[in-house]
Amino acid sequence: MTTTIDERQSSTGRAGGQPLLLLTAPRAGYGKTHLLGRLAAAANGQVVLVPLAFRLEDTIGISAVAVRGLESMARAEASREGWTKLREACAGVCAILVRRLIENGTLPCANPEQALRVLSGDPVEVFDVNGSARLIGDWVRRFEGQLRKPMTEQAMKRVPAIPTALASWVNAMLNHALDGGMSHMAVLRMLAADDSNEGPVTWLRLLGLWRPVVLLVDHLDAYYRNPEAGLRIASLLLDMSEMDGVHVVLSLNQDVWQATFGHHLPSAMEDRLTASQMLLRGIGESEAATLLRLRLQHAGIPADAAGEFTTFLDVKRYFLGRPLGSVSARTFLRHAAKQWDFFQQTLSAPVMPWGISPQALAPEEGVLPLMTEEVTESLSDENAEEGEISIFDANTTAQMKLMAEGLAEPTPALPQQNEAPLLPPPPARVNGNGKHLPLPSTTADEAADSPERNEAPAQFSPSSAGAFENLREMLGKLRQPCAAHGNESHGAHGVAERLADVLGAAATPELAEVTAESCITKLAARAGAAASPAMEEATTVEELPEPAFAQAAATAVVLPPPLPSRPGGAAVPNAERDALLGRYEALRLQMAAEAVSLPLDFTKLADLIRLAGKRFPLVRFSEYELPGMTGRYAMCWSLQGLEVVFGLAIFSDASYWRTLAGFAAGRLAEVNQDALATGAAEPRLKITTFKTDREQQSWAILQNSAAFPEVLKTNVDPIHLDTQNVAALYAMQRIIKEAESGMLEAAPAQVMSVLARELDFFWKRVTRAG
């Protein structure tokens, strides 16, 4: 990268007008910031590095660049104690101006050659009171009053700026170079924020008199999914790259590039940003060994200990079997840190000295025993074979056992075929009247074919092979409507017969009598299966036993409604329903990480609200383009007596929320006028938006601002979502998109009908009038 900057400086006749350097990485941890730090160390003495990190409260512009860059340089320490990079840069600019005065003869000098050579060197040595060239610095201090005006005139010849503003800059930089201190730094910051007098541009041009300026733009993650901010930042940086003596390096992760810049920019601007792009990839074995050596040297580890740890870590073994470029620098360093802890524990473990026998340490008769480091043998050592000697103490042995357990084959999470059943044989079953229920009967032919059945009845054990598949099939059959099994399987007897059919046994009347209560209350409630109309019709008071009547009456209130059916009237097959539910759960778990680590994605919420609004029969969906904001729309749900206007944008976008509030006020007047004309009741209108804990602070700022008029503040309904809610919404949006694109063998209407219940919390909260 330093070679690229040097080539740009010398290839063309001028220092400006060069393409912006774009540094990207697949994701965080690939070493962008580390590379920029290496660049700063390698380019020390060649360029002026200005680190820049925008803040959310900043108005993106060149004044923010100057102020934040000046602050970062004031925090960065220089090689000399008490000096900062900002003071060093000010001293360099003043030294180059004095040098120009000597060159053109304006400033008389007894030995001009030596003075020019000294002023071309390190400016810290000139202006520091203990520097090797402090004589020139002391002379400047004595005659600073007479030097200010000629230095300003010399700067005017090379920097196009307002004379009064340029004089203020030269005076402030000379004061900071001579004395340092925060008071002079505050004056510089005030001049940098003065955009009316071109203060930011003047500061960058003055720095360019000394050395080429490299602007390092990093840490833009706060603007994730903020395309408007991305457009302003890209336009600003491209304009700054055209300035003489200024080079711009933009550092981004791929996710920030795609969500904030990328296709959100005009094609011409995107081409200019990517004209000179450097993509960071994962490190290899040689890069990892170099990185490890640098970290050990920086930590001050002795050479012998560093060599032992390098052998202990075994970088080559770590990279065996890993795809090329898949290991990021941060991943490797975290692995090395863990191995360093193990390495330190290994070194700190005490070891028994060799060649000392227990007989030599035995106390003599009549003499008090001496205190020794011998450790009492454990019970396991007493049972050791004769002649076996333990060479480790108790702590080391326990640690080695713990390490061996960690390396052992893990215990399987699911039962295996060669294992004994996990559940003991079930006790004798008793019905409601206290009588024992008979075991499932078998036919004579089956008894003849299987003599083992006569010895012990077959039991349904979850540890048997395929038991979990059987359990899933059992739940699927129980969810099927009773009509699909014929008239003879209506009601509780039908449920019992299907349950017995899955378990491989015929249903008995007693089993059906017991299952009437358990299947209706437990299976339907816990498995999420709804009782079909035929079942509800058959399960009357007369058919149920006396103790089950009260429970059935209480259960009838909490039973879930029947599952939605297809538009054609046919129920969704169980296989398709199970597949959709399984895919939804997988997506929900997949989206959980994004819901925890990333801000709320209003684009996904907008897709879900649009899809649901178009498919719900009781909702009239409409979409209006916001006035003065081309390409941005407000979505509305119209229900009976309620109008819901959705606000779907980040809370820092004040212009969007002011426009949406004006639209909602006009919409409220319109629906009230329609109700007055038709004689209907006056409808309610609310502005609904969504937030998580991450957006709580920005929402509080927006809520207390003037974006919403006082008459509308009571109509704003912010819905708080936790991470589980967000993951569920993301999963629903993704699975509907998959159905629309043909990736799923199901229509979007089927997806909505099967999975609508999963988002009951969302629909009820959105359509709540209060």
Disulfide bonds with the S-S distance in Angstrom:
none
